[in-house]
Structures are given as C-alpha cells and as structure tokens.
Amino acid sequence: MSYIKYKRGFEDSALYKNCSLEQLEVIRAIVSKVNYTDGVEVFDGVRTEIKRGDVWLSRVGLLAEVNRRCKSAIKESHVRSAMDKLVKGSYMIAVKKSRISGTIYRCLEQFYTEIAEPFDIRNLTYEQPTINLPLTYEQPTNNLPNS
C-alpha cells in the first residue's frame, strides 16, 4: 500500500497557476501512477526495469483513466498539454519511448520538491512517539521526604 504526499506549496507554483482544471486532473492522475518501488514490466514486448520514481504513460490510457475517475469530458489536448508542461518544466524526462506501448518517464528532483512525493506505507514504523505514551500516576523518584 502506498500514499502520496502533495507539497503544501504546489498551489503557489507556476505550474499550478498556469494549468487549467482539466490539466490539473491529468497531473493528479500522473502523480498517482508514479512507482514507489522498483519493478519489472513487459514494455513493447521486452522485460524492462521500471525504477522507483518512474511512470509508464500512454496518452490514450491516461485520457481514459482520467475521464473514468472524474466523470468529465477531458480531451486529449488537455492530456498532451499537461504532459508537455511537466516535461518542458523539468519535472520529468522521457526515458524510453514506443509508438505502441507509450513512454516511460523518470520524475526529476523538481517533481519531488514542488509537486508531490510517493512513499510506501510498509516503510512506516508503528512505534509511538513519546508524547503519545499513556500518563502514569506514579510520582517521580526525586520527591524524597525531608529527613
């Protein structure tokens, strides 16, 4: 199981301010698809390593997913322009392209510092911080009676 941490300042970024609502929905869908672990997939008929921080996208598949999730009429031009803004803005870079399978992109540092960061819930610990420990009714030992 994984979660995504959106950066608080993303709404103040130039990317956010220069996107339409449709493009922001596409970006949100892209962020949710970023791999949080290394893996191997069959890309264009060949087993390909997809690393943590990579995302495998096709415009047609992304368009179908966004329209299914949002129940709105997002056009392919919205998908294309959102992806172009991420690539031209140095948020991600194309690593491997295919006419049939789509493109594998690698998210760059600016993506993680400005937009969002995926993380794996399995890496979290279940230890409680000391402030959450239950209170005790025992007195501290330094309260010794006067002798």
C-alpha positions as CSV (number, residue, x, y, z in Angstrom):
1,M,0.0,0.0,0.0
2,S,1.3,3.5,-0.8
3,Y,0.3,7.0,-0.2
4,I,1.2,10.3,-1.9
5,K,2.3,13.4,-0.1
6,Y,1.3,16.5,-2.0
7,K,3.5,19.5,-1.3
8,R,1.7,22.3,0.5
9,G,3.3,25.0,-1.8
10,F,2.2,23.2,-5.0
11,E,-0.8,25.6,-5.3
12,D,1.6,28.5,-5.2
13,S,3.8,27.2,-8.0
14,A,4.0,28.5,-11.5
15,L,2.9,25.1,-12.9
16,Y,-0.3,25.1,-10.8
17,K,-1.2,28.7,-11.7
18,N,-0.6,28.0,-15.5
19,C,-2.7,24.9,-15.7
20,S,-6.4,24.6,-16.4
21,L,-8.6,22.4,-14.1
22,E,-8.5,19.7,-16.7
23,Q,-4.7,19.7,-16.9
24,L,-4.5,19.6,-13.0
25,E,-6.7,16.5,-13.1
26,V,-4.3,14.9,-15.6
27,I,-1.3,15.9,-13.4
28,R,-3.0,14.4,-10.3
29,A,-3.5,11.1,-12.3
30,I,0.1,11.1,-13.3
31,V,1.3,11.6,-9.7
32,S,-0.8,8.7,-8.6
33,K,0.8,6.4,-11.2
34,V,4.4,7.1,-10.2
35,N,6.1,3.8,-9.0
36,Y,7.1,3.8,-5.4
37,T,9.1,0.6,-5.7
38,D,11.4,-0.9,-8.4
39,G,9.8,-3.5,-10.7
40,V,9.9,-5.2,-14.0
41,E,7.2,-4.8,-16.6
42,V,6.9,-6.0,-20.2
43,F,7.3,-2.8,-22.2
44,D,7.0,-3.1,-26.0
45,G,7.4,-6.9,-25.8
46,V,10.7,-6.7,-23.8
47,R,11.1,-7.1,-20.0
48,T,12.0,-3.6,-18.8
49,E,13.1,-2.4,-15.4
50,I,10.9,0.4,-14.1
51,K,12.6,2.1,-11.2
52,R,11.2,3.9,-8.2
53,G,10.1,7.3,-9.4
54,D,9.4,6.1,-13.0
55,V,5.9,6.3,-14.5
56,W,4.7,4.5,-17.6
57,L,2.2,6.6,-19.5
58,S,0.2,6.5,-22.7
59,R,-1.9,9.4,-23.7
60,V,-4.9,7.3,-24.7
61,G,-4.8,5.2,-21.5
62,L,-4.3,8.3,-19.3
63,L,-7.2,10.0,-21.0
64,A,-9.5,7.0,-20.4
65,E,-8.4,6.8,-16.8
66,V,-8.9,10.5,-16.0
67,N,-12.3,10.6,-17.7
68,R,-13.5,7.4,-15.9
69,R,-12.3,8.8,-12.5
70,C,-13.5,12.4,-12.9
71,K,-16.6,11.6,-14.9
72,S,-15.9,14.7,-17.0
73,A,-15.1,15.4,-20.6
74,I,-11.3,15.8,-20.6
75,K,-9.9,16.0,-24.1
76,E,-6.7,14.5,-25.4
77,S,-5.3,18.1,-25.9
78,H,-5.5,18.5,-22.1
79,V,-3.5,15.3,-21.5
80,R,-1.0,16.3,-24.2
81,S,-0.5,19.9,-22.8
82,A,-0.3,18.7,-19.2
83,M,2.4,16.2,-20.1
84,D,4.3,18.8,-22.2
85,K,4.2,21.2,-19.2
86,L,5.7,18.5,-17.0
87,V,8.5,17.7,-19.5
88,K,9.3,21.2,-20.5
89,G,9.2,22.4,-16.9
90,S,11.9,19.8,-16.0
91,Y,9.5,17.8,-13.7
92,M,10.1,14.6,-15.7
93,I,12.1,13.3,-18.6
94,A,11.3,10.6,-21.2
95,V,13.5,7.5,-20.6
96,K,12.1,5.1,-23.1
97,K,9.5,5.7,-25.9
98,S,7.4,3.4,-28.0
99,R,4.7,4.1,-30.6
100,I,2.7,1.1,-29.3
101,S,3.3,1.0,-25.5
102,G,3.6,4.7,-24.6
103,T,6.5,6.3,-22.8
104,I,8.4,5.6,-19.6
105,Y,9.2,8.9,-17.8
106,R,11.5,9.5,-14.9
107,C,10.4,12.0,-12.3
108,L,13.1,14.6,-11.6
109,E,14.1,16.4,-8.4
110,Q,11.8,19.3,-9.2
111,F,8.9,17.0,-9.3
112,Y,9.5,15.9,-5.7
113,T,10.4,19.3,-4.4
114,E,7.4,21.1,-5.9
115,I,4.5,18.7,-6.6
116,A,4.4,15.5,-4.6
117,E,6.3,12.6,-3.2
118,P,5.1,9.0,-3.2
119,F,6.0,6.8,-0.3
120,D,5.5,3.3,0.8
121,I,3.3,2.7,3.9
122,R,5.2,-0.5,4.5
123,N,8.3,1.6,5.4
124,L,6.5,3.4,8.2
125,T,7.1,2.2,11.8
126,Y,4.4,1.5,14.3
127,E,6.4,2.9,17.2
128,Q,4.5,5.7,19.1
129,P,6.3,9.0,19.8
130,T,6.9,9.5,23.5
131,I,4.3,12.3,23.7
132,N,1.6,9.6,22.9
133,L,2.6,7.3,25.7
134,P,0.0,7.0,28.4
135,L,0.3,9.1,31.5
136,T,1.3,7.4,34.8
137,Y,0.1,8.2,38.2
138,E,3.5,7.4,39.8
139,Q,5.3,10.1,41.5
140,P,8.8,11.0,40.3
141,T,11.5,9.4,42.5
142,N,13.2,12.7,43.2
143,N,10.4,13.7,45.6
144,L,12.1,12.1,48.7
145,P,10.7,13.1,52.1
146,N,12.8,15.6,54.1
147,S,14.9,14.0,56.7
